[in-house]
Amino acid sequence: MTQHAPPSDPTASPPPPALVLTGDLGTHDPTLFKAGDTYYVFSTGCLQHEDDPGGILIHRSKGGLAGPWETVGAIPVPGWARSQYRPRHLWAPNVVRDGDTYHLYYAVSEFGRNHSAIGLATSTTPGDTSSWQDHGPILTSTDTPDFDYNAIDPMVLQDGEKWWITWGSFWSGLKLQQLRELRYPTGPVVSLASRPGVPHNPVEAPAITRRGQYYYLFMSWDLCCRAEQSTYKIAVGRSTHITGPYVDRDGTRLDQGGGTVLLTGRGHLHAAGGQDVYHENGEYYLIYHSYDALQNFKPVMCIEQLTWRDEWPELT
């Protein structure tokens, strides 16, 4: 693990102003995208009761990234997920657009097991909770010797004419595979990041973005979902190829335990993680959740603009 304080540079541009978010900010594992003039954040659902698990929550803002944010509703849990996995909620969504169609990838799992699946739903009107057509699981794992990974925390991206899916949580770490027609994983499974020697290999929530010649892999380390006992933090590495190898600022490969810590938390906002990266007009934004000590450690949405030094992302 490496962690660096930025060097003093009198010629550097001033940092961007901080985003002070307003509205309903209650989220966990947020993903951010824009449709028309509206920003959307989809996030992990909230358990209603044991017989009514929470679907993917939809939040929107028509006033810009800072909000005000409002909760629209939830995309229901599909029947196959209820019967096969008995989830407490749907997890860690990711949304990408292809033409006029939005593709929602989400995780279904029994917490603490790799009996898991990544599901897919599509819509042309993403803000309408009833418009999403579910297509079932596209990638699965089971708690048998055949699977050394955990098929949760999906993130999908396009690189040239190819689509890719990355995923993973604990077990053997973060994975990447080509995605045909946005729903069929194909070809070899590539290992991107792992933390050998750290009990239970606590790395998850991969998010890849490209800037210039580099692909940047953001990931969450350590433990979430434990309120004030959470130890989440966001780490990063980069590569000149989408398939890696990714290295940290000291040159240590991420699949050999490397990673440069970008953020642990800010003041009363504790244990940052579950991140996604959004970019528009040449600017890059990190969206993530933290546990707010002022709200009994409720998970809340945070958005910060990334700055860059020596082609590495930083937060001011």
Phi and psi restraints in degrees (value plus and minus 20) as a CYANA .aco file:
   2 THR   PHI    -147.5  -107.5
   2 THR   PSI     129.8   169.8
   3 GLN   PHI    -165.3  -125.3
   3 GLN   PSI     108.7   148.7
   4 HIS   PHI    -145.3  -105.3
   4 HIS   PSI     117.6   157.6
   5 ALA   PHI    -106.0   -66.0
   5 ALA   PSI     116.6   156.6
   6 PRO   PHI     -85.9   -45.9
   6 PRO   PSI     117.7   157.7
   7 PRO   PHI     -90.3   -50.3
   7 PRO   PSI     137.5   177.5
   8 SER   PHI     -92.5   -52.5
   8 SER   PSI     111.8   151.8
   9 ASP   PHI    -161.6  -121.6
   9 ASP   PSI      81.0   121.0
  10 PRO   PHI     -86.1   -46.1
  10 PRO   PSI     -35.4     4.6
  11 THR   PHI    -113.3   -73.3
  11 THR   PSI     -24.4    15.6
  12 ALA   PHI     -88.2   -48.2
  12 ALA   PSI     130.5   170.5
  13 SER   PHI     -89.1   -49.1
  13 SER   PSI     130.4   170.4
  14 PRO   PHI     -83.2   -43.2
  14 PRO   PSI     130.2   170.2
  15 PRO   PHI     -86.5   -46.5
  15 PRO   PSI     130.7   170.7
  16 PRO   PHI     -87.2   -47.2
  16 PRO   PSI     132.8   172.8
  17 PRO   PHI     -83.9   -43.9
  17 PRO   PSI     124.8   164.8
  18 ALA   PHI     -88.4   -48.4
  18 ALA   PSI     123.7   163.7
  19 LEU   PHI    -105.8   -65.8
  19 LEU   PSI      98.1   138.1
  20 VAL   PHI    -119.6   -79.6
  20 VAL   PSI      85.7   125.7
  21 LEU   PHI    -100.9   -60.9
  21 LEU   PSI     126.8   166.8
  22 THR   PHI    -150.0  -110.0
  22 THR   PSI     142.1   182.1
  23 GLY   PHI      78.3   118.3
  23 GLY   PSI    -175.4  -135.4
  24 ASP   PHI    -103.5   -63.5
  24 ASP   PSI      87.8   127.8
  25 LEU   PHI    -127.5   -87.5
  25 LEU   PSI     -11.0    29.0
  26 GLY   PHI     -90.2   -50.2
  26 GLY   PSI      84.5   124.5
  27 THR   PHI    -166.1  -126.1
  27 THR   PSI     140.7   180.7
  28 HIS   PHI    -162.1  -122.1
  28 HIS   PSI     111.7   151.7
  29 ASP   PHI      38.1    78.1
  29 ASP   PSI      39.5    79.5
  30 PRO   PHI     -98.1   -58.1
  30 PRO   PSI     129.2   169.2
  31 THR   PHI    -147.7  -107.7
  31 THR   PSI     121.5   161.5
  32 LEU   PHI    -140.9  -100.9
  32 LEU   PSI     114.8   154.8
  33 PHE   PHI    -173.6  -133.6
  33 PHE   PSI     150.7   190.7
  34 LYS   PHI    -145.0  -105.0
  34 LYS   PSI     117.3   157.3
  35 ALA   PHI    -149.9  -109.9
  35 ALA   PSI      94.9   134.9
  36 GLY   PHI      43.9    83.9
  36 GLY   PSI    -146.9  -106.9
  37 ASP   PHI    -121.2   -81.2
  37 ASP   PSI      -6.0    34.0
  38 THR   PHI    -134.0   -94.0
  38 THR   PSI     113.1   153.1
  39 TYR   PHI    -110.5   -70.5
  39 TYR   PSI     120.5   160.5
  40 TYR   PHI    -143.2  -103.2
  40 TYR   PSI     122.5   162.5
  41 VAL   PHI    -143.6  -103.6
  41 VAL   PSI     100.4   140.4
  42 PHE   PHI    -120.8   -80.8
  42 PHE   PSI     124.5   164.5
  43 SER   PHI    -169.0  -129.0
  43 SER   PSI     148.4   188.4
  44 THR   PHI     -73.4   -33.4
  44 THR   PSI     119.3   159.3
  45 GLY   PHI     -93.6   -53.6
  45 GLY   PSI     149.4   189.4
  46 CYS   PHI    -133.7   -93.7
  46 CYS   PSI     113.8   153.8
  47 LEU   PHI     -83.9   -43.9
  47 LEU   PSI     105.7   145.7
  48 GLN   PHI    -103.4   -63.4
  48 GLN   PSI     -77.9   -37.9
  49 HIS   PHI    -181.1  -141.1
  49 HIS   PSI     155.6   195.6
  50 GLU   PHI     -77.8   -37.8
  50 GLU   PSI     -50.5   -10.5
  51 ASP   PHI    -114.4   -74.4
  51 ASP   PSI     -17.3    22.7
  52 ASP   PHI    -159.7  -119.7
  52 ASP   PSI      54.8    94.8
  53 PRO   PHI     -85.6   -45.6
  53 PRO   PSI     135.2   175.2
  54 GLY   PHI    -104.1   -64.1
  54 GLY   PSI     115.4   155.4
  55 GLY   PHI    -103.9   -63.9
  55 GLY   PSI    -196.0  -156.0
  56 ILE   PHI     -89.1   -49.1
  56 ILE   PSI     105.2   145.2
  57 LEU   PHI    -100.9   -60.9
  57 LEU   PSI     120.7   160.7
  58 ILE   PHI    -133.1   -93.1
  58 ILE   PSI     107.1   147.1
  59 HIS   PHI    -140.9  -100.9
  59 HIS   PSI     131.6   171.6
  60 ARG   PHI    -163.8  -123.8
  60 ARG   PSI     137.4   177.4
  61 SER   PHI    -160.7  -120.7
  61 SER   PSI     107.8   147.8
  62 LYS   PHI    -122.0   -82.0
  62 LYS   PSI     -15.6    24.4
  63 GLY   PHI    -129.5   -89.5
  63 GLY   PSI      -5.2    34.8
  64 GLY   PHI      84.9   124.9
  64 GLY   PSI     159.4   199.4
  65 LEU   PHI     -83.0   -43.0
  65 LEU   PSI     -49.4    -9.4
  66 ALA   PHI     -96.6   -56.6
  66 ALA   PSI     -33.6     6.4
  67 GLY   PHI      84.2   124.2
  67 GLY   PSI    -184.2  -144.2
  68 PRO   PHI     -92.8   -52.8
  68 PRO   PSI     117.7   157.7
  69 TRP   PHI    -111.1   -71.1
  69 TRP   PSI     120.5   160.5
  70 GLU   PHI    -152.4  -112.4
  70 GLU   PSI     129.9   169.9
  71 THR   PHI    -108.9   -68.9
  71 THR   PSI     105.5   145.5
  72 VAL   PHI    -106.1   -66.1
  72 VAL   PSI     -61.5   -21.5
  73 GLY   PHI     134.7   174.7
  73 GLY   PSI    -181.3  -141.3
  74 ALA   PHI    -151.4  -111.4
  74 ALA   PSI     121.6   161.6
  75 ILE   PHI     -98.6   -58.6
  75 ILE   PSI     105.0   145.0
  76 PRO   PHI     -83.4   -43.4
  76 PRO   PSI     135.8   175.8
  77 VAL   PHI     -93.3   -53.3
  77 VAL   PSI     105.9   145.9
  78 PRO   PHI     -90.6   -50.6
  78 PRO   PSI     137.4   177.4
  79 GLY   PHI     -80.7   -40.7
  79 GLY   PSI     -58.7   -18.7
  80 TRP   PHI     -82.8   -42.8
  80 TRP   PSI     -56.0   -16.0
  81 ALA   PHI     -88.8   -48.8
  81 ALA   PSI     -60.2   -20.2
  82 ARG   PHI     -82.8   -42.8
  82 ARG   PSI     -64.0   -24.0
  83 SER   PHI     -99.2   -59.2
  83 SER   PSI     -54.0   -14.0
  84 GLN   PHI    -113.0   -73.0
  84 GLN   PSI     -45.5    -5.5
  85 TYR   PHI    -145.4  -105.4
  85 TYR   PSI     -38.7     1.3
  86 ARG   PHI      27.6    67.6
  86 ARG   PSI      36.0    76.0
  87 PRO   PHI     -95.1   -55.1
  87 PRO   PSI     134.7   174.7
  88 ARG   PHI     -94.4   -54.4
  88 ARG   PSI     -47.6    -7.6
  89 HIS   PHI    -192.4  -152.4
  89 HIS   PSI     147.6   187.6
  90 LEU   PHI     -99.9   -59.9
  90 LEU   PSI     125.8   165.8
  91 TRP   PHI    -139.1   -99.1
  91 TRP   PSI     138.1   178.1
  92 ALA   PHI      21.5    61.5
  92 ALA   PSI      44.1    84.1
  93 PRO   PHI     -94.1   -54.1
  93 PRO   PSI     141.1   181.1
  94 ASN   PHI    -165.0  -125.0
  94 ASN   PSI     117.6   157.6
  95 VAL   PHI    -146.0  -106.0
  95 VAL   PSI     111.1   151.1
  96 VAL   PHI    -150.6  -110.6
  96 VAL   PSI     136.2   176.2
  97 ARG   PHI    -131.7   -91.7
  97 ARG   PSI     117.6   157.6
  98 ASP   PHI    -153.7  -113.7
  98 ASP   PSI      88.3   128.3
  99 GLY   PHI      45.3    85.3
  99 GLY   PSI    -146.1  -106.1
 100 ASP   PHI    -115.2   -75.2
 100 ASP   PSI     -16.4    23.6
 101 THR   PHI    -128.8   -88.8
 101 THR   PSI     113.5   153.5
 102 TYR   PHI    -119.9   -79.9
 102 TYR   PSI     115.5   155.5
 103 HIS   PHI    -132.9   -92.9
 103 HIS   PSI     101.7   141.7
 104 LEU   PHI    -125.6   -85.6
 104 LEU   PSI     100.1   140.1
 105 TYR   PHI    -127.9   -87.9
 105 TYR   PSI     117.7   157.7
 106 TYR   PHI    -168.2  -128.2
 106 TYR   PSI     143.1   183.1
 107 ALA   PHI    -127.7   -87.7
 107 ALA   PSI     123.2   163.2
 108 VAL   PHI    -148.0  -108.0
 108 VAL   PSI     110.0   150.0
 109 SER   PHI    -182.2  -142.2
 109 SER   PSI     139.7   179.7
 110 GLU   PHI    -114.4   -74.4
 110 GLU   PSI      98.5   138.5
 111 PHE   PHI     -73.3   -33.3
 111 PHE   PSI     110.2   150.2
 112 GLY   PHI      66.7   106.7
 112 GLY   PSI     -20.8    19.2
 113 ARG   PHI    -142.8  -102.8
 113 ARG   PSI     137.2   177.2
 114 ASN   PHI    -119.8   -79.8
 114 ASN   PSI       7.8    47.8
 115 HIS   PHI    -101.1   -61.1
 115 HIS   PSI      67.9   107.9
 116 SER   PHI    -162.4  -122.4
 116 SER   PSI     142.9   182.9
 117 ALA   PHI    -169.8  -129.8
 117 ALA   PSI     133.0   173.0
 118 ILE   PHI    -129.9   -89.9
 118 ILE   PSI     101.2   141.2
 119 GLY   PHI    -122.1   -82.1
 119 GLY   PSI     146.5   186.5
 120 LEU   PHI    -154.6  -114.6
 120 LEU   PSI     116.1   156.1
 121 ALA   PHI    -155.4  -115.4
 121 ALA   PSI     134.2   174.2
 122 THR   PHI    -152.2  -112.2
 122 THR   PSI     135.1   175.1
 123 SER   PHI    -180.9  -140.9
 123 SER   PSI     133.4   173.4
 124 THR   PHI    -122.4   -82.4
 124 THR   PSI     -25.7    14.3
 125 THR   PHI    -150.2  -110.2
 125 THR   PSI      60.7   100.7
 126 PRO   PHI     -82.4   -42.4
 126 PRO   PSI     -44.6    -4.6
 127 GLY   PHI     -99.2   -59.2
 127 GLY   PSI     -27.2    12.8
 128 ASP   PHI    -115.1   -75.1
 128 ASP   PSI      89.5   129.5
 129 THR   PHI     -82.6   -42.6
 129 THR   PSI     -46.1    -6.1
 130 SER   PHI    -108.3   -68.3
 130 SER   PSI     -23.6    16.4
 131 SER   PHI    -108.4   -68.4
 131 SER   PSI     -30.2     9.8
 132 TRP   PHI     -99.1   -59.1
 132 TRP   PSI     102.5   142.5
 133 GLN   PHI    -115.2   -75.2
 133 GLN   PSI     100.6   140.6
 134 ASP   PHI    -105.4   -65.4
 134 ASP   PSI     120.2   160.2
 135 HIS   PHI    -135.8   -95.8
 135 HIS   PSI      -9.6    30.4
 136 GLY   PHI      61.3   101.3
 136 GLY   PSI    -191.6  -151.6
 137 PRO   PHI     -96.7   -56.7
 137 PRO   PSI     123.3   163.3
 138 ILE   PHI    -133.4   -93.4
 138 ILE   PSI     -34.5     5.5
 139 LEU   PHI    -173.8  -133.8
 139 LEU   PSI     113.9   153.9
 140 THR   PHI    -154.9  -114.9
 140 THR   PSI     143.5   183.5
 141 SER   PHI    -163.2  -123.2
 141 SER   PSI     134.4   174.4
 142 THR   PHI    -152.9  -112.9
 142 THR   PSI     136.6   176.6
 143 ASP   PHI    -102.9   -62.9
 143 ASP   PSI      42.8    82.8
 144 THR   PHI    -149.4  -109.4
 144 THR   PSI     145.0   185.0
 145 PRO   PHI     -81.1   -41.1
 145 PRO   PSI     -34.1     5.9
 146 ASP   PHI     -92.2   -52.2
 146 ASP   PSI     -38.4     1.6
 147 PHE   PHI    -144.3  -104.3
 147 PHE   PSI      98.4   138.4
 148 ASP   PHI    -122.5   -82.5
 148 ASP   PSI     -13.5    26.5
 149 TYR   PHI    -141.6  -101.6
 149 TYR   PSI     152.8   192.8
 150 ASN   PHI    -141.9  -101.9
 150 ASN   PSI      95.6   135.6
 151 ALA   PHI    -101.9   -61.9
 151 ALA   PSI      49.8    89.8
 152 ILE   PHI    -155.8  -115.8
 152 ILE   PSI     158.8   198.8
 153 ASP   PHI      37.5    77.5
 153 ASP   PSI      38.0    78.0
 154 PRO   PHI     -94.9   -54.9
 154 PRO   PSI     129.3   169.3
 155 MET   PHI    -166.3  -126.3
 155 MET   PSI     109.5   149.5
 156 VAL   PHI    -138.9   -98.9
 156 VAL   PSI     118.8   158.8
 157 LEU   PHI    -167.4  -127.4
 157 LEU   PSI     136.2   176.2
 158 GLN   PHI    -123.1   -83.1
 158 GLN   PSI     116.3   156.3
 159 ASP   PHI    -153.1  -113.1
 159 ASP   PSI      84.5   124.5
 160 GLY   PHI      46.2    86.2
 160 GLY   PSI    -145.9  -105.9
 161 GLU   PHI    -115.3   -75.3
 161 GLU   PSI     -18.3    21.7
 162 LYS   PHI    -126.5   -86.5
 162 LYS   PSI     126.3   166.3
 163 TRP   PHI    -127.0   -87.0
 163 TRP   PSI     127.3   167.3
 164 TRP   PHI    -154.2  -114.2
 164 TRP   PSI     130.4   170.4
 165 ILE   PHI    -143.4  -103.4
 165 ILE   PSI     112.9   152.9
 166 THR   PHI    -139.9   -99.9
 166 THR   PSI     128.4   168.4
 167 TRP   PHI    -180.3  -140.3
 167 TRP   PSI     158.2   198.2
 168 GLY   PHI     113.1   153.1
 168 GLY   PSI     130.6   170.6
 169 SER   PHI    -181.6  -141.6
 169 SER   PSI     100.7   140.7
 170 PHE   PHI      33.7    73.7
 170 PHE   PSI    -163.4  -123.4
 171 TRP   PHI      23.6    63.6
 171 TRP   PSI    -141.8  -101.8
 172 SER   PHI    -116.4   -76.4
 172 SER   PSI      -7.8    32.2
 173 GLY   PHI      80.7   120.7
 173 GLY   PSI    -174.1  -134.1
 174 LEU   PHI    -114.3   -74.3
 174 LEU   PSI     119.5   159.5
 175 LYS   PHI    -145.3  -105.3
 175 LYS   PSI     143.4   183.4
 176 LEU   PHI    -164.2  -124.2
 176 LEU   PSI     121.0   161.0
 177 GLN   PHI    -171.2  -131.2
 177 GLN   PSI     127.7   167.7
 178 GLN   PHI     -87.9   -47.9
 178 GLN   PSI     128.4   168.4
 179 LEU   PHI    -144.1  -104.1
 179 LEU   PSI      90.3   130.3
 180 ARG   PHI    -106.5   -66.5
 180 ARG   PSI     112.1   152.1
 181 GLU   PHI      34.8    74.8
 181 GLU   PSI       8.7    48.7
 182 LEU   PHI      41.7    81.7
 182 LEU   PSI      -5.6    34.4
 183 ARG   PHI    -169.0  -129.0
 183 ARG   PSI     -23.8    16.2
 184 TYR   PHI    -141.8  -101.8
 184 TYR   PSI      81.0   121.0
 185 PRO   PHI     -81.0   -41.0
 185 PRO   PSI     115.3   155.3
 186 THR   PHI    -166.0  -126.0
 186 THR   PSI     132.5   172.5
 187 GLY   PHI      62.9   102.9
 187 GLY   PSI    -194.0  -154.0
 188 PRO   PHI     -87.5   -47.5
 188 PRO   PSI     128.3   168.3
 189 VAL   PHI    -109.5   -69.5
 189 VAL   PSI     101.4   141.4
 190 VAL   PHI    -121.7   -81.7
 190 VAL   PSI     113.9   153.9
 191 SER   PHI    -106.4   -66.4
 191 SER   PSI     107.1   147.1
 192 LEU   PHI    -124.3   -84.3
 192 LEU   PSI     -60.7   -20.7
 193 ALA   PHI    -171.8  -131.8
 193 ALA   PSI     123.9   163.9
 194 SER   PHI    -176.9  -136.9
 194 SER   PSI     144.6   184.6
 195 ARG   PHI    -150.2  -110.2
 195 ARG   PSI      50.0    90.0
 196 PRO   PHI     -78.8   -38.8
 196 PRO   PSI     118.0   158.0
 197 GLY   PHI      72.8   112.8
 197 GLY   PSI     -35.3     4.7
 198 VAL   PHI    -114.2   -74.2
 198 VAL   PSI     105.2   145.2
 199 PRO   PHI     -72.2   -32.2
 199 PRO   PSI     110.4   150.4
 200 HIS   PHI      50.8    90.8
 200 HIS   PSI     -17.6    22.4
 201 ASN   PHI      33.4    73.4
 201 ASN   PSI      43.1    83.1
 202 PRO   PHI     -99.0   -59.0
 202 PRO   PSI      60.9   100.9
 203 VAL   PHI    -157.8  -117.8
 203 VAL   PSI     115.8   155.8
 204 GLU   PHI    -180.5  -140.5
 204 GLU   PSI    -197.1  -157.1
 205 ALA   PHI      37.7    77.7
 205 ALA   PSI      37.4    77.4
 206 PRO   PHI     -88.7   -48.7
 206 PRO   PSI     123.3   163.3
 207 ALA   PHI    -163.3  -123.3
 207 ALA   PSI     101.0   141.0
 208 ILE   PHI    -132.0   -92.0
 208 ILE   PSI     116.3   156.3
 209 THR   PHI    -158.5  -118.5
 209 THR   PSI     133.9   173.9
 210 ARG   PHI    -130.7   -90.7
 210 ARG   PSI     118.2   158.2
 211 ARG   PHI    -164.1  -124.1
 211 ARG   PSI      96.6   136.6
 212 GLY   PHI      43.7    83.7
 212 GLY   PSI    -150.4  -110.4
 213 GLN   PHI    -105.1   -65.1
 213 GLN   PSI     -26.5    13.5
 214 TYR   PHI    -132.0   -92.0
 214 TYR   PSI     126.3   166.3
 215 TYR   PHI    -119.8   -79.8
 215 TYR   PSI     115.1   155.1
 216 TYR   PHI    -134.6   -94.6
 216 TYR   PSI     108.2   148.2
 217 LEU   PHI    -126.9   -86.9
 217 LEU   PSI      92.8   132.8
 218 PHE   PHI    -116.8   -76.8
 218 PHE   PSI     124.2   164.2
 219 MET   PHI    -170.8  -130.8
 219 MET   PSI     137.7   177.7
 220 SER   PHI    -121.1   -81.1
 220 SER   PSI     112.4   152.4
 221 TRP   PHI    -127.3   -87.3
 221 TRP   PSI     131.8   171.8
 222 ASP   PHI      52.8    92.8
 222 ASP   PSI    -164.7  -124.7
 223 LEU   PHI    -132.9   -92.9
 223 LEU   PSI     113.4   153.4
 224 CYS   PHI    -125.6   -85.6
 224 CYS   PSI    -198.1  -158.1
 225 CYS   PHI      44.5    84.5
 225 CYS   PSI       6.9    46.9
 226 ARG   PHI    -146.7  -106.7
 226 ARG   PSI       5.9    45.9
 227 ALA   PHI      31.9    71.9
 227 ALA   PSI    -147.2  -107.2
 228 GLU   PHI     -87.8   -47.8
 228 GLU   PSI     -33.6     6.4
 229 GLN   PHI    -109.4   -69.4
 229 GLN   PSI     -20.3    19.7
 230 SER   PHI     -86.4   -46.4
 230 SER   PSI     124.3   164.3
 231 THR   PHI    -144.6  -104.6
 231 THR   PSI      -1.2    38.8
 232 TYR   PHI     -73.0   -33.0
 232 TYR   PSI     128.9   168.9
 233 LYS   PHI    -176.3  -136.3
 233 LYS   PSI     137.5   177.5
 234 ILE   PHI    -126.5   -86.5
 234 ILE   PSI     107.1   147.1
 235 ALA   PHI    -141.9  -101.9
 235 ALA   PSI     144.9   184.9
 236 VAL   PHI    -167.7  -127.7
 236 VAL   PSI     133.4   173.4
 237 GLY   PHI    -167.4  -127.4
 237 GLY   PSI     153.9   193.9
 238 ARG   PHI    -161.9  -121.9
 238 ARG   PSI     142.0   182.0
 239 SER   PHI    -172.2  -132.2
 239 SER   PSI     136.2   176.2
 240 THR   PHI    -107.7   -67.7
 240 THR   PSI     -23.3    16.7
 241 HIS   PHI    -150.4  -110.4
 241 HIS   PSI     121.9   161.9
 242 ILE   PHI     -82.2   -42.2
 242 ILE   PSI     -49.3    -9.3
 243 THR   PHI    -105.7   -65.7
 243 THR   PSI     -19.7    20.3
 244 GLY   PHI      68.4   108.4
 244 GLY   PSI    -190.3  -150.3
 245 PRO   PHI     -95.3   -55.3
 245 PRO   PSI     124.9   164.9
 246 TYR   PHI    -113.1   -73.1
 246 TYR   PSI     121.1   161.1
 247 VAL   PHI    -149.5  -109.5
 247 VAL   PSI     138.2   178.2
 248 ASP   PHI    -111.4   -71.4
 248 ASP   PSI    -193.0  -153.0
 249 ARG   PHI     -86.7   -46.7
 249 ARG   PSI     -39.2     0.8
 250 ASP   PHI    -114.2   -74.2
 250 ASP   PSI     -19.7    20.3
 251 GLY   PHI      68.8   108.8
 251 GLY   PSI     -14.3    25.7
 252 THR   PHI    -100.0   -60.0
 252 THR   PSI     110.4   150.4
 253 ARG   PHI     -86.2   -46.2
 253 ARG   PSI     120.1   160.1
 254 LEU   PHI     -88.4   -48.4
 254 LEU   PSI     -48.5    -8.5
 255 ASP   PHI    -100.1   -60.1
 255 ASP   PSI     -18.0    22.0
 256 GLN   PHI    -140.4  -100.4
 256 GLN   PSI       1.7    41.7
 257 GLY   PHI      82.0   122.0
 257 GLY   PSI     -20.4    19.6
 258 GLY   PHI     -96.5   -56.5
 258 GLY   PSI     148.6   188.6
 259 GLY   PHI     136.5   176.5
 259 GLY   PSI     112.9   152.9
 260 THR   PHI    -119.0   -79.0
 260 THR   PSI      99.7   139.7
 261 VAL   PHI     -89.8   -49.8
 261 VAL   PSI     105.7   145.7
 262 LEU   PHI    -117.6   -77.6
 262 LEU   PSI     -57.1   -17.1
 263 LEU   PHI    -178.6  -138.6
 263 LEU   PSI     116.8   156.8
 264 THR   PHI    -128.9   -88.9
 264 THR   PSI     -57.8   -17.8
 265 GLY   PHI     151.1   191.1
 265 GLY   PSI     158.7   198.7
 266 ARG   PHI    -161.6  -121.6
 266 ARG   PSI      89.8   129.8
 267 GLY   PHI      37.5    77.5
 267 GLY   PSI    -141.1  -101.1
 268 HIS   PHI     -98.5   -58.5
 268 HIS   PSI     -24.9    15.1
 269 LEU   PHI    -113.4   -73.4
 269 LEU   PSI      90.9   130.9
 270 HIS   PHI    -127.7   -87.7
 270 HIS   PSI     119.2   159.2
 271 ALA   PHI      40.5    80.5
 271 ALA   PSI      50.9    90.9
 272 ALA   PHI     -91.4   -51.4
 272 ALA   PSI     120.3   160.3
 273 GLY   PHI     157.6   197.6
 273 GLY   PSI    -188.9  -148.9
 274 GLY   PHI      41.7    81.7
 274 GLY   PSI      21.6    61.6
 275 GLN   PHI    -106.1   -66.1
 275 GLN   PSI     141.8   181.8
 276 ASP   PHI    -160.8  -120.8
 276 ASP   PSI     139.5   179.5
 277 VAL   PHI    -141.0  -101.0
 277 VAL   PSI     110.4   150.4
 278 TYR   PHI    -143.8  -103.8
 278 TYR   PSI     120.9   160.9
 279 HIS   PHI    -159.0  -119.0
 279 HIS   PSI     124.1   164.1
 280 GLU   PHI    -175.0  -135.0
 280 GLU   PSI     126.5   166.5
 281 ASN   PHI      32.9    72.9
 281 ASN   PSI      17.0    57.0
 282 GLY   PHI      59.6    99.6
 282 GLY   PSI     -20.9    19.1
 283 GLU   PHI    -126.8   -86.8
 283 GLU   PSI     127.3   167.3
 284 TYR   PHI    -137.6   -97.6
 284 TYR   PSI     118.4   158.4
 285 TYR   PHI    -147.3  -107.3
 285 TYR   PSI     119.7   159.7
 286 LEU   PHI    -122.8   -82.8
 286 LEU   PSI     102.0   142.0
 287 ILE   PHI    -132.8   -92.8
 287 ILE   PSI     117.9   157.9
 288 TYR   PHI    -179.2  -139.2
 288 TYR   PSI     155.3   195.3
 289 HIS   PHI    -133.3   -93.3
 289 HIS   PSI     133.3   173.3
 290 SER   PHI    -153.3  -113.3
 290 SER   PSI     145.0   185.0
 291 TYR   PHI    -121.9   -81.9
 291 TYR   PSI      97.8   137.8
 292 ASP   PHI    -106.9   -66.9
 292 ASP   PSI      92.0   132.0
 293 ALA   PHI     -84.3   -44.3
 293 ALA   PSI     -42.2    -2.2
 294 LEU   PHI    -102.0   -62.0
 294 LEU   PSI     -29.1    10.9
 295 GLN   PHI    -145.4  -105.4
 295 GLN   PSI      21.5    61.5
 296 ASN   PHI      37.2    77.2
 296 ASN   PSI      16.7    56.7
 297 PHE   PHI      41.5    81.5
 297 PHE   PSI      16.5    56.5
 298 LYS   PHI     -88.5   -48.5
 298 LYS   PSI     119.1   159.1
 299 PRO   PHI     -93.0   -53.0
 299 PRO   PSI     112.4   152.4
 300 VAL   PHI    -152.1  -112.1
 300 VAL   PSI     133.5   173.5
 301 MET   PHI     -95.2   -55.2
 301 MET   PSI     119.8   159.8
 302 CYS   PHI    -154.4  -114.4
 302 CYS   PSI     120.2   160.2
 303 ILE   PHI    -152.0  -112.0
 303 ILE   PSI     108.0   148.0
 304 GLU   PHI    -154.3  -114.3
 304 GLU   PSI     122.9   162.9
 305 GLN   PHI    -100.7   -60.7
 305 GLN   PSI     113.8   153.8
 306 LEU   PHI    -101.8   -61.8
 306 LEU   PSI     119.2   159.2
 307 THR   PHI    -128.2   -88.2
 307 THR   PSI     150.8   190.8
 308 TRP   PHI    -155.3  -115.3
 308 TRP   PSI     116.0   156.0
 309 ARG   PHI    -161.2  -121.2
 309 ARG   PSI     107.2   147.2
 310 ASP   PHI      34.3    74.3
 310 ASP   PSI      14.1    54.1
 311 GLU   PHI      41.9    81.9
 311 GLU   PSI      13.2    53.2
 312 TRP   PHI    -144.1  -104.1
 312 TRP   PSI     120.2   160.2
 313 PRO   PHI     -94.1   -54.1
 313 PRO   PSI     125.2   165.2
 314 GLU   PHI    -159.9  -119.9
 314 GLU   PSI     140.1   180.1
 315 LEU   PHI    -140.3  -100.3
 315 LEU   PSI     117.3   157.3
